[in-house]
Amino acid sequence: MDELLQVMARLRAPLGGCPWDRVQTFASLVSHTLEEAYEVVETIDQGDFTALRDELGDLLFQVVFYAQIAEERGLFDFAAVVGAIVDKLVRRHPHVFGNDPGGSSEMLSLAWEQQKVKERFVRGEATSSLMDGVGHGLPGLLRAMKLQQRAASIGFDWQDGNAVFDKLAEEVEELRQAQTEGGDPQRIMDEVGDILFTCVNLARHHRVDPETALRQVNTRFERRFRRMEALAAVHNASLSQFDLHQMDTLWEEAKAEERDRN
């Protein structure tokens, strides 16, 4: 870490540093940070752990970059970043570093959310609502999950997953009604949103991360669609030349090939 911090300081040095690195700001780095985070996710999805090592290094460099800019402005340094996360992890894991008996994974998740609320209160933040502090810039599925976890931390939650199935059926029926009763675009959007929000609830009750689940099904769909294109090419045709029934047949063939390989 010391060597990395020295490299970062050299890159930002007014004399002899890198012109590109010297002009970067907190704001200008945001897009790079998001890109690096998504590249980490991609290597994990692909199971490429050699690439993961490199991508984690790129992501760590982003953290070091922000800390260097902050130090230059007299805000904080990298040591303060490390100290803050160490303190937070110890404070939020009393079942590991203290005398708290802990409990199940679900109980610990609730305790984690409750501790975050207490910390915000101590800092004078988010004293008006439990929903405060859930970033509006988060991806929709992730934000839905966090909002639901906040509500669940005080008992506002479904008793079990079966009740969520009933709610999902209710929301699907409401969308069907919206479609048959004039198809108002805003109403349909609202009903689709209710369905997605309920699906996140369903995923949460089955201990599934909805973002991960959706990424996996995206990958599976893409893989099978590419195989459909390859099967069409065997007949010296493009997929667009096939009718829907023929494409369904190719889709089922692609699925069957996957099952046979597994």
Backbone as a ProteinNet text record, in pm:
[ID]
protein_1_A
[PRIMARY]
MDELLQVMARLRAPLGGCPWDRVQTFASLVSHTLEEAYEVVETIDQGDFTALRDELGDLLFQVVFYAQIAEERGLFDFAAVVGAIVDKLVRRHPHVFGNDPGGSSEMLSLAWEQQKVKERFVRGEATSSLMDGVGHGLPGLLRAMKLQQRAASIGFDWQDGNAVFDKLAEEVEELRQAQTEGGDPQRIMDEVGDILFTCVNLARHHRVDPETALRQVNTRFERRFRRMEALAAVHNASLSQFDLHQMDTLWEEAKAEERDRN
[TERTIARY]
82	0	85.7	193.6	282	336.5	374	427.7	321.1	197.9	89.4	60.5	60.9	37	147.1	270.2	382.1	367.2	325.3	303	193.5	86	-24.4	21	97.8	146.2	236.4	315.6	405.5	325.5	219.7	137.3	71.2	40.4	-26.9	71.6	200	299.7	296.5	298.9	298.7	416	529.2	648.2	679.2	679	713.9	600.2	480.4	366.6	303.5	194.6	123.5	21.6	23.6	-72.1	-218	-250.7	-389.2	-428.5	-343.5	-375	-385.2	-302.8	-301	-429.9	-498.8	-617.5	-746.7	-737.1	-858.4	-914	-1046.8	-1116.8	-1206.1	-1270	-1365.7	-1469.8	-1525.1	-1633.2	-1586.2	-1468.2	-1421.7	-1389.8	-1365.7	-1331.1	-1453.4	-1571.3	-1689.7	-1716.5	-1715.2	-1744.7	-1641.7	-1515	-1409.5	-1432.7	-1474.3	-1499.6	-1613	-1722	-1833.7	-1790.4	-1712.6	-1664.3	-1580.2	-1490.2	-1404.8	-1486.5	-1588.2	-1672.9	-1747.6	-1800.2	-1871.8	-1777.6	-1653.8	-1557.4	-1523	-1521	-1504.4	-1620.1	-1741.9	-1860.4	-1852.9	-1810.3	-1804.8	-1707.3	-1590.6	-1493.5	-1545.1	-1620.5	-1678.1	-1783.7	-1869.5	-1972.3	-1909.2	-1794.5	-1727	-1638.5	-1618.1	-1530.8	-1384.8	-1347.1	-1208.4	-1134.4	-1077.3	-1020.8	-881.2	-814.7	-690.4	-720.9	-822.3	-864.7	-921.8	-986.3	-1043.1	-934.5	-820.5	-708.3	-671.4	-662.3	-625.2	-734.7	-860.2	-970.2	-984.9	-958.7	-962.2	-853.2	-739.1	-632.3	-675.4	-745	-794.2	-894.5	-980.2	-1080	-1014.1	-915.5	-842.3	-772.9	-721.5	-655.2	-751.8	-878.2	-977.7	-989.8	-991.8	-1000.8	-878.9	-762.1	-638.2	-637.7	-692.1	-697	-782.3	-901.6	-988.4	-919.6	-854.6	-788.6	-675.1	-602.2	-493.2	-546.1	-655.3	-714.7	-763.1	-825.1	-874.3	-759.5	-648.8	-533.2	-476.8	-470.4	-421.5	-509.7	-638.1	-730.3	-742	-669.3	-674.4	-800.3	-865.6	-991	-966.8	-894.5	-857.5	-753	-693.5	-595.6	-636.5	-555.8	-589.3	-595.9	-508	-509.2	-642.6	-699.6	-828.9	-939.8	-930.2	-1028	-1023.5	-902	-884.6	-932.4	-895	-935.6	-1086	-1154.1	-1299.3	-1368.8	-1321.3	-1387.5	-1357.8	-1237.5	-1206.3	-1298	-1310.7	-1398.1	-1541.5	-1588.5	-1726.5	-1751.4	-1659	-1677	-1677.8	-1589.5	-1585.9	-1714.4	-1759.3	-1880.2	-2004.1	-2010.3	-2128.8	-2123.5	-2017	-2007.1	-1981.3	-2072.7	-2051.8	-2053.7	-2115.1	-2117.5	-1982.4	-1894.3	-1759.4	-1655.3	-1664	-1561.9	-1606.4	-1730	-1780	-1845	-1940.4	-2005.8	-2148.2	-2189.7	-2323.4	-2333.6	-2440.8	-2452.2	-2476	-2516.5	-2538.9	-2672.1	-2674.5	-2798.6	-2792.2	-2909.6	-2914.6	-2870.7	-2850	-2811.4	-2917.6	-3045.5	-3153.7	-3151.9	-3131	-3126.8	-3010.7	-2896.9	-2779.5	-2801	-2871.7	-2900.5	-2989	-3088.1	-3174.6	-3095.5	-3007.6	-2926.3	-2833.9	-2782.4	-2694.9	-2769.2	-2891.8	-2970.4	-3004	-3036.6	-3068.9	-2947.3	-2828.4	-2706.3	-2677.4	-2702.3	-2681.3	-2771.8	-2896	-2987.5	-2934.4	-2886.5	-2831.6	-2712.3	-2627.4	-2509.1	-2548.3	-2648.7	-2692.9	-2752.3	-2822	-2880.7	-2771.2	-2664.7	-2553.4	-2486.9	-2477.3	-2414.7	-2509	-2632.7	-2729.5	-2790.2	-2785.3	-2837.1	-2960.1	-3043.6	-3153.7	-3237	-3274.5	-3352.4	-3502.6	-3544.1	-3686.2	-3750.1	-3675.3	-3734.6	-3634	-3685.6	-3603	-3553.2	-3622.9	-3587.9	-3472.3	-3437.8	-3328.8	-3198	-3117.4	-2985.5	-2979.3	-3096	-3095.4	-3081.1	-2964.6	-2929.7	-3024.1	-3066.1	-3153.3	-3078.1	-2946.3	-2868.6	-2842.1	-2888.8	-2867.1	-2947.9	-2900.5	-2982.7	-3116.6	-3221.4	-3355.9	-3373.2	-3321.3	-3337.8	-3268.2	-3147.4	-3071.8	-3141.2	-3193.7	-3260.5	-3389	-3462.2	-3583	-3548.1	-3440.8	-3398.2	-3364.1	-3290.9	-3249.4	-3368.5	-3462	-3581.5	-3660.8	-3674.3	-3747.8	-3676.2	-3543.7	-3468.1	-3485.2	-3488.8	-3510.2	-3646.5	-3749	-3883.3	-3890.7	-3825	-3827.4	-3757.4	-3663.6	-3587.3	-3674.5	-3795	-3886.9	-4013.7	-4007	-4117.8	-4220.3	-4203.2	-4297.6	-4256.3	-4307.9	-4261.9	-4364.3	-4357.3	-4439.4	-4393.2	-4486	-4451.6	-4370	-4400.8	-4326.3	-4339.3	-4265.7	-4263.3	-4395.7	-4477.3	-4605.7	-4697	-4693.7	-4776.4	-4733.6	-4604.8	-4555.8	-4603.9	-4615.2	-4670.2	-4812.6	-4891	-5027.9	-5027.5	-4935.9	-4925.8	-4884.3	-4792.7	-4748.2	-4864.1	-4945.4	-5061.7	-5158.2	-5174.6	-5262.6	-5211.5	-5079.1	-5022.1	-5030.1	-5011.2	-5022.1	-5164.8	-5263.8	-5403.3	-5435	-5376.8	-5398.8	-5339.3	-5226.7	-5169	-5259.4	-5314.5	-5405.1	-5528.1	-5579.8	-5694.8	-5660.9	-5540.9	-5498.2	-5489.6	-5448.2	-5435.9	-5572.4	-5666.2	-5798.6	-5888.1	-5853.3	-5936.5	-5879.5	-5832.1	-5786.7	-5638.2	-5560.4	-5416	-5345.6	-5388.5	-5321.5	-5172.7	-5082.5	-4938.3	-4884.3	-4925.8	-4874.6	-4925	-5051	-5105	-5033	-5008.5	-4937.7	-4796.1	-4730.2	-4596.6	-4599.2	-4698.7	-4710.5	-4730.8	-4816.6	-4845.6	-4724.2	-4651.3	-4528.3	-4428.1	-4418.8	-4329.3	-4367.8	-4499	-4545	-4504.8	-4514.3	-4475.2	-4326.1	-4244.2	-4100	-4063.9	-4128.9	-4101.9	-4139.7	-4251.9	-4294.6	-4198.3	-4145.9	-4047.7	-3921.8	-3881.2	-3766.5	-3798.3	-3921.8	-3964.1	-3957	-4001	-3998.9	-3855	-3767.6	-3626.6	-3567.5	-3599.2	-3544.7	-3588	-3714.2	-3763.9	-3705.3	-3654.1	-3588.4	-3436	-3388.7	-3245.5	-3169.3	-3231	-3170.5	-3145.7	-3027.1	-2999.7	-3060.3	-3157.6	-3227.5	-3137.6	-3040.7	-2950.3	-2866.7	-2815.5	-2737.1	-2823.2	-2945.1	-3034.9	-3063.6	-3085.8	-3115.5	-2993.7	-2875.3	-2753	-2734.6	-2761	-2743.2	-2840	-2966.3	-3062.7	-3033.1	-2980	-2937.1	-2829.1	-2731.4	-2621.6	-2673.5	-2767	-2823.5	-2902	-2981.3	-3058.3	-2965.1	-2860.9	-2767	-2698.8	-2656.6	-2588.3	-2678.2	-2802.4	-2895.2	-2931.9	-2945.7	-2979.2	-2864.9	-2741.6	-2626.4	-2623	-2662	-2665.1	-2773.8	-2887.6	-2992.2	-2939	-2863.2	-2805.4	-2710.7	-2633.5	-2539.8	-2614.8	-2723.6	-2803.1	-2868.6	-2911.6	-2969.4	-2863.9	-2742.1	-2634.1	-2601.4	-2626.2	-2604.6	-2690.6	-2806.5	-2897.2	-2872.7	-2756.3	-2719.7	-2825.3	-2875.5	-2977.6	-2948.8	-3005	-2998	-3123.7	-3117.5	-3230.7	-3354.7	-3333.5	-3446.6	-3529.8	-3475	-3548.2	-3644.1	-3635.6	-3720.8	-3847.1	-3958.7	-4078.9	-4070.7	-4170	-4164.5	-4164.1	-4243.3	-4246.5	-4109.1	-4045.2	-3912.5	-3810	-3820.5	-3728.3	-3749.8	-3875.7	-3903.9	-3840.5	-3843.3	-3783	-3632.1	-3568.3	-3424.4	-3393.3	-3479	-3461.1	-3464.1	-3561.3	-3571.7	-3451.4	-3401.4	-3281.9	-3160.4	-3147.4	-3036.2	-3045.1	-3166.1	-3186.7	-3151.9	-3193.5	-3166.8	-3017	-2945.2	-2799.6	-2735.2	-2783.4	-2730.6	-2757.2	-2878.8	-2912.6	-2823.7	-2798.2	-2714.2	-2571.1	-2522.6	-2384.4	-2375.4	-2484	-2483.9	-2520
-120.2	0	125.7	121.8	239.2	269.8	163.5	184.2	242.2	191.9	242.1	388.8	423.7	562.5	655.1	603.7	683.2	703.9	599.3	610.3	713.7	708.2	802.4	945.7	967.1	1102.2	1152.6	1062.4	1101.3	1138.5	1063.1	1091.5	1229.1	1271.9	1400.1	1514.9	1484.6	1586.8	1702	1828.3	1944.2	1943.8	1895	1885.7	1738.9	1701.1	1564.6	1465.4	1509.7	1419.5	1400.3	1326.5	1300.1	1410.5	1474.4	1582.3	1539.1	1415.4	1368.5	1351.7	1285.6	1261.4	1391.5	1489.1	1613.6	1692.6	1679.7	1762.5	1693.8	1570.2	1499.2	1556.5	1546.7	1594.1	1481.3	1504.8	1406.4	1375.4	1481	1463.4	1391.8	1425.3	1366.6	1217.9	1171.6	1030.3	940.5	999.8	918.5	816.5	858.8	765.5	653.6	686.3	583.8	483.3	534	445.9	349.7	401	314.5	208.5	249.8	155	45.3	83.6	-15.7	-111.5	-57.8	-143.2	-245.2	-201	-292.9	-396.9	-359	-455.5	-561.6	-524.3	-623.2	-722.8	-669.9	-755.7	-850.7	-800.4	-882.2	-999	-972.9	-1081.8	-1188	-1145.8	-1242.9	-1326.4	-1260.7	-1333.2	-1434.6	-1399	-1486.8	-1590.8	-1577.5	-1670.9	-1655.1	-1538.2	-1511.7	-1446.3	-1527.3	-1474	-1415	-1449.8	-1379.8	-1235.8	-1217.9	-1082.5	-1009.3	-1082.8	-1020.8	-953.9	-1020.3	-960.7	-824.7	-818.1	-692.2	-586.9	-629	-533	-480	-564.5	-516.9	-412.8	-433.4	-333.8	-201.5	-207.2	-84.5	-13.9	-92.3	-32.3	27.3	-43.4	9.4	140.2	147.9	270.7	388.5	363.7	470.5	525.3	436.1	477.9	561.1	514.2	585.8	722.6	728.1	854.3	957.3	915.8	1006.9	1054.6	961.8	997.1	1096.2	1081.2	1173.3	1314	1322.7	1453.9	1516.8	1435.2	1485.7	1534.7	1462	1503.5	1636.2	1651.2	1777	1895.4	1868.7	1975.3	1991.7	1910	1918.9	1860.5	1768.2	1709.6	1585.2	1490.2	1366.8	1296.2	1190.5	1114.1	967.3	885.1	743.7	673.7	710.3	649.1	674.3	792.2	823.7	738.6	711.4	624.8	485.4	433	298.9	296.2	397.2	402.2	405.5	480.5	492.5	360.1	286.8	161.2	55.3	56.8	-38.1	-13.5	112.9	147	105.3	129.2	97.2	-53.2	-130.1	-275.1	-334.2	-284.7	-333.2	-295.7	-172.2	-123.3	-199	-234.8	-301.7	-454	-505.3	-650.7	-680.8	-638.1	-665.1	-814.2	-893.9	-1039	-1102.5	-1027.3	-1077.3	-1012.8	-879.5	-806.7	-768.9	-802.3	-768.2	-887.3	-860.4	-966.1	-995.9	-934.8	-959.5	-1104.5	-1176	-1317.5	-1338.2	-1231	-1245	-1309.4	-1407.3	-1474.4	-1520.8	-1539.2	-1586.9	-1476.2	-1514.2	-1416.6	-1308.1	-1346.8	-1249.2	-1150.5	-1202.2	-1116.5	-1019.1	-1066.4	-980.5	-872.3	-905.1	-804.6	-693.6	-732.7	-633.5	-546.6	-611.2	-536.4	-439.3	-479.9	-394	-267.8	-283.7	-168.1	-77.3	-137	-57.5	20	-42	26.2	144.5	128.7	238.9	356.9	327.4	434.2	507.6	432.5	493.6	583.5	537	615.4	745.8	740.8	863	960.7	906.2	991.4	1061.1	984.9	1042	1154.2	1137.5	1239.6	1356.6	1346.7	1452.6	1442.6	1323.8	1303.6	1213.3	1230.1	1135.5	1111.9	1216.2	1199.7	1202.2	1230.1	1244	1117.1	1031.3	912	798.9	678.6	560	545.7	608.2	598.4	691.7	785.6	877.8	800.9	847.3	788.5	679	638.5	540.2	619.5	613.3	699.3	688.6	803	805.3	766.7	769.6	734.8	586.2	505.6	361	299.7	189.3	118	79.9	76	56.3	-68.2	-181.8	-305.2	-295.9	-240.2	-228.6	-133.8	-21.6	74.2	14.5	-60.6	-126.9	-222.8	-298.3	-392.3	-319.4	-209.9	-136.5	-70.7	-15.7	42.4	-64	-180.4	-289.2	-337.4	-344.1	-385.2	-286.1	-156	-54.7	-75.4	-94.5	-114.1	-240.7	-346	-473.6	-464.4	-371.4	-360.1	-320.4	-265.3	-232.2	-317	-425.7	-520.1	-497.7	-394.7	-371.4	-458.6	-582.2	-679.4	-791.1	-865.8	-984.4	-1091.5	-1171.4	-1276.4	-1387.9	-1418.1	-1523.1	-1501.6	-1582.6	-1568.6	-1599.9	-1687	-1723.1	-1602.2	-1513.8	-1393.5	-1303.1	-1304	-1220.8	-1277	-1408.9	-1468.4	-1417.1	-1410.8	-1359.8	-1214.6	-1135.5	-994.5	-980.6	-1065.8	-1060.8	-1090.4	-1191.8	-1225.2	-1106.9	-1038.6	-921.5	-809.8	-786.1	-678.4	-711.6	-836.6	-877	-854.9	-888.8	-869.6	-721	-636.5	-492.7	-438.6	-493.3	-452.5	-496.3	-616.1	-665.1	-574.9	-531.6	-442	-306.9	-255.9	-127.2	-135.1	-250.3	-268	-273.5	-338.7	-354.8	-233.1	-146.3	-30.4	98.2	86.3	205	212.3	138.5	134.5	266.5	343	469.5	444.2	510.4	482.2	500	605.5	627.6	520.6	483.1	378.4	245.9	214.9	89.9	93.6	208.8	219.8	197.2	256.8	239.4	93	25.2	-114.4	-204.8	-175.9	-252.1	-229.8	-104	-75.3	-152.2	-162.8	-240.5	-387.2	-440.2	-580	-599.3	-508.6	-519.8	-507	-412.2	-392.6	-518.1	-579.9	-702.4	-817.3	-821.7	-925.1	-911.6	-788.2	-766.9	-819.9	-794.9	-849.6	-1001.7	-1060.6	-1206.3	-1258	-1190.9	-1230.4	-1219.3	-1109.9	-1088.3	-1198.8	-1240.3	-1345.6	-1482.1	-1497	-1622.5	-1609.6	-1501.3	-1476.7	-1475	-1413.5	-1398.7	-1251.4	-1217.5	-1080	-1056.7	-966.9	-951.3	-902.4	-816.1	-766.1	-879.8	-966.3	-1081.8	-1176.5	-1200.8	-1290.4	-1238.3	-1106.9	-1048.9	-1052.1	-1025.9	-1034.3	-1176	-1275.2	-1413.2	-1451.2	-1407.1	-1441.8	-1363.7	-1241.5	-1167.4	-1243.9	-1295	-1370.9	-1497.2	-1564.9	-1687.6	-1659.9	-1553.1	-1516.5	-1485	-1405.5	-1368.7	-1492.8	-1583.5	-1704.2	-1788.6	-1805.8	-1886.6	-1817.6	-1685.7	-1613.1	-1622.9	-1610.8	-1625.7	-1765.3	-1866.1	-2002.4	-2016.3	-1949.9	-1948.8	-1892.3	-1783.3	-1723	-1820.1	-1892.2	-1989.5	-2104.2	-2149.5	-2258	-2212.9	-2087.6	-2034.8	-2029.1	-1993.8	-1982	-2116	-2225.9	-2359.2	-2378	-2311.7	-2319.4	-2204.8	-2140.6	-2028.9	-1918.6	-1890.6	-1787.5	-1705.7	-1586.6	-1507.4	-1532.7	-1507	-1535.9	-1455.6	-1335.9	-1250.8	-1310.5	-1411.2	-1474.8	-1582.8	-1616.3	-1721	-1658.6	-1732.8	-1684.2	-1718.5	-1671.6	-1688.1	-1835	-1917.2	-2060.1	-2123.6	-2090.2	-2144.9	-2096.6	-1968.2	-1917.2	-1984.7	-2011.9	-2084.9	-2223.4	-2286.7	-2419.2	-2412	-2309.8	-2291.8	-2261	-2181.8	-2149.2	-2276.8	-2361.9	-2486.6	-2576.9	-2573.9	-2653.5	-2601.9	-2469.3	-2410.1	-2446.3	-2443.6	-2480.7	-2627.8	-2712.3	-2856.8	-2885.2	-2813.6	-2831.3	-2796.4	-2689.8	-2652	-2758.9	-2813.7	-2919.2	-3041.1	-3075.6	-3192.3	-3171.5	-3046.1	-3016.7	-3021.7	-2986	-2984.7	-3120.7
0	0	0	77.3	80.6	-58.1	-130.4	-265.2	-357.6	-346.5	-429.4	-397.7	-271	-231.8	-284.2	-284.1	-336.4	-487.2	-557.3	-702.4	-730.6	-651.5	-670.7	-647.5	-541.7	-513	-624.9	-681	-790.5	-916	-942.2	-1058.8	-1048.9	-925.8	-905.6	-878.9	-876.6	-842.4	-942.6	-895.8	-985.9	-1082.5	-1035	-1119.6	-1146.6	-1272.7	-1310.2	-1304.3	-1265.2	-1260.5	-1397.2	-1398.6	-1525.1	-1549.5	-1667.6	-1696.1	-1680.7	-1721.6	-1710.8	-1565	-1487.7	-1346.7	-1268	-1302	-1225.1	-1237.4	-1351.6	-1371.9	-1326	-1279.6	-1238.2	-1108.1	-1093.5	-974.7	-922.5	-807.4	-757.1	-864.2	-924.4	-1021.7	-1148.2	-1195.5	-1321	-1307.2	-1185.6	-1163.3	-1152.8	-1133	-1105.3	-1214.6	-1340.2	-1449.2	-1455.5	-1427.6	-1427.1	-1313.7	-1197.9	-1083.7	-1113.6	-1172.6	-1208.5	-1309.3	-1407.7	-1509	-1445.8	-1354.2	-1289.7	-1202.6	-1134.2	-1050.3	-1135.8	-1249.3	-1337.2	-1398.6	-1422.2	-1475.2	-1371.2	-1245	-1139.2	-1142.9	-1152.1	-1157.8	-1276.7	-1391.3	-1512.2	-1497.6	-1438.6	-1423.5	-1327.3	-1224.3	-1131.1	-1202.5	-1281	-1356.5	-1451.3	-1507.8	-1604.2	-1536.9	-1406	-1335.5	-1372.5	-1420.7	-1462.1	-1345.6	-1258.5	-1135.2	-1153	-1261.8	-1293.3	-1330.9	-1413.6	-1450.3	-1329.7	-1238.8	-1118.9	-1036.5	-1024.4	-950.4	-1008.1	-1140.3	-1205.1	-1189.1	-1203.6	-1193.3	-1050.8	-951.6	-814	-789.8	-854.3	-845.3	-904.9	-1019.6	-1082.9	-992.4	-926.5	-837.4	-713.6	-659.8	-545	-581.1	-702.6	-746.4	-744	-775.1	-768.8	-626.7	-528.3	-387.9	-349.6	-390.2	-360.8	-428.3	-549.6	-624.7	-550.2	-507.9	-432.7	-304.6	-235.1	-109.5	-132.4	-243	-274.9	-299.6	-377.2	-402.9	-272.3	-186.7	-58.4	28.9	28.6	109.4	59.3	-71.8	-128.3	-88.3	-67.3	-29	122.4	196.6	341.7	401.7	331.9	380	465.5	411.3	482	397.2	451.7	374.1	371.2	306.5	291.8	426.7	518.8	651.5	721.5	700.7	761.7	701	570.5	504.6	565	580.6	637.4	782.2	858	998.2	1014.7	927.1	935.8	906.6	806	772.9	878.1	935.3	1043.2	1162.5	1202.4	1315.5	1288.5	1166.5	1131.9	1136.6	1080.5	1077.9	1218.7	1304	1442.4	1515	1494.3	1561.4	1516	1389	1335.9	1348.3	1408.7	1431	1578.9	1665.5	1808.3	1840.3	1753.1	1773.6	1741.9	1677.7	1646.4	1738	1754.2	1828.5	1970.2	2006.6	2139	2205.1	2292.6	2370.3	2324.3	2214.8	2163.1	2114.7	2151	2111	1962.6	1890.2	1746.4	1717.5	1625.9	1588.2	1444.5	1384.3	1246.3	1150.8	1024.9	923.6	910	916.6	904.3	1021.7	1143.5	1261.5	1253.9	1203.1	1192	1087.1	978.2	875.8	932	1012.8	1075.4	1172.2	1250.9	1347.5	1275.5	1159.1	1078.2	1036.9	985.6	942.7	1060.6	1175.1	1293.4	1342	1334.4	1375.5	1283.4	1154.1	1059.8	1093.1	1132.6	1170.7	1294	1392.6	1514.5	1481.9	1392	1355.4	1288	1199.3	1134.5	1236	1336.4	1440	1520.3	1554.1	1630.4	1551.5	1419.2	1334.8	1306.8	1355.4	1329.2	1191.7	1132.3	997.9	1002.6	904.4	880.7	1005.9	1074.7	1196	1170.2	1046.3	1018.1	965.2	898.1	837.7	829.7	845.8	830.2	686.5	593.8	452.8	413.8	501.8	471.5	453	360.3	341.3	237.2	182.4	73.4	-56.3	-116.3	-229	-347.7	-399.2	-517.2	-644	-640.4	-758.2	-772.6	-676.8	-684.8	-799.2	-857.6	-955	-892	-973	-921.8	-836.3	-881.8	-805.8	-670.7	-670.9	-546.4	-449.9	-500.8	-412.7	-355.9	-437.2	-387.4	-274.2	-291.9	-188.3	-58.9	-67.8	51.2	121.1	43.9	104	179.7	119.1	183.6	309.6	304.9	423.1	536.9	503	606.5	672.8	590.2	644.3	728.8	680.8	752.6	887.5	901.1	1026.1	1144.1	1118.7	1227.5	1219	1140.5	1136.1	1028.3	942.7	834.2	716.3	714.7	616	605.3	495.9	479.7	578.3	624.9	720.6	656	530.4	459.9	310	235.2	90.8	23.6	85.5	24.3	11.6	110.6	104.8	-10	-41.8	-151.6	-285.6	-296.2	-418	-442.6	-335	-348.5	-393.7	-336.9	-374.8	-520.2	-565.5	-704.7	-799	-764.3	-847.4	-852.5	-738.6	-732.9	-823.1	-820	-901.2	-1049.9	-1086.8	-1227.9	-1276.3	-1192.7	-1230.6	-1247.2	-1161.6	-1174	-1303.8	-1346.3	-1474.6	-1589.3	-1576.8	-1681	-1692.2	-1578.2	-1578.1	-1641	-1607.5	-1664	-1815.1	-1864.4	-2009.2	-2076.5	-2011.1	-2072.9	-2052.1	-1957.4	-1925.9	-1986.2	-2107.8	-2178.9	-2201.6	-2122.5	-2143.9	-2121.4	-2018	-1986.9	-1960.1	-2035.1	-2022.4	-1880.3	-1811.2	-1676.3	-1579.3	-1593.9	-1506.7	-1531	-1657.3	-1688.9	-1632.1	-1644.6	-1587.9	-1437.2	-1369.9	-1225.1	-1188.7	-1264.2	-1232.9	-1260.7	-1369	-1396.1	-1283.9	-1236.6	-1124.9	-1000.6	-973.2	-857.5	-869.2	-991.2	-1012.6	-985.6	-1039	-1018.6	-870.7	-801.9	-659.6	-580.7	-617.9	-551.3	-581.6	-703.5	-738.3	-653.1	-624.1	-535.8	-396.5	-349.1	-220.1	-220.8	-329.9	-342	-339.1	-411.1	-411.3	-271.7	-202.8	-68.5	26.9	17.4	106.9	73.4	-46.9	-84.3	-77.9	-13.5	6	-126.9	-226.6	-358.3	-383.8	-430	-468.5	-606.3	-618.8	-747	-859.1	-826.9	-929.9	-986.9	-898.9	-943.5	-1026.4	-979.7	-1051.8	-1192	-1203.3	-1334	-1425.4	-1370	-1451.9	-1505.4	-1421.3	-1463.9	-1574.3	-1561.3	-1665.2	-1794.1	-1781.5	-1900.4	-1975.4	-1898.7	-1959	-2026.2	-1958.2	-2013.3	-2140.9	-2139.5	-2259.6	-2375.8	-2347.3	-2454.6	-2511.5	-2422.7	-2468.5	-2557.7	-2517.7	-2596.3	-2728.6	-2723.8	-2847.4	-2947.4	-2897.7	-2987.4	-3048.7	-2968.2	-3020.6	-3126.7	-3107.7	-3209.4	-3341.2	-3331.3	-3452	-3521.5	-3439.9	-3497.8	-3564.6	-3503.6	-3561.9	-3692.1	-3696.1	-3820.5	-3930.2	-3892.5	-3990.5	-4054.4	-3980.5	-4037.4	-4161.7	-4162.5	-4277.6	-4376.6	-4363.7	-4451.3	-4448.6	-4329.1	-4313.6	-4188.5	-4185.7	-4064.1	-3982.3	-3853.9	-3766.5	-3806.6	-3861.1	-3899.5	-4012.6	-4081.7	-4190.9	-4141.7	-4012.1	-3955.9	-3897.5	-3902.7	-3836.2	-3687.2	-3611.2	-3466	-3425.5	-3492.9	-3460	-3481.8	-3591.8	-3620.4	-3518.1	-3479.1	-3378.8	-3243.5	-3208.9	-3084.7	-3087.6	-3204	-3218.1	-3195.4	-3252.4	-3232.2	-3085.6	-3022.6	-2880.8	-2794.9	-2821.1	-2745.6	-2773.1	-2894.3	-2927.5	-2851.6	-2843.2	-2768.5	-2620.3	-2565.4	-2425.5	-2403.2	-2495.6	-2482.8	-2486.2	-2570.8	-2576.8	-2442.5	-2378.3	-2247.4	-2144.3	-2144.6	-2049	-2070.4	-2196	-2225.2	-2176.6	-2191.2	-2144.5	-1992.8	-1925.3	-1778.8	-1719.6
[MASK]
++++++++++++++++++++++++++++++++++++++++++++++++++++++++++++++++++++++++++++++++++++++++++++++++++++++++++++++++++++++++++++++++++++++++++++++++++++++++++++++++++++++++++++++++++++++++++++++++++++++++++++++++++++++++++++++++++++++++++++++++++++++++++++++++++++++

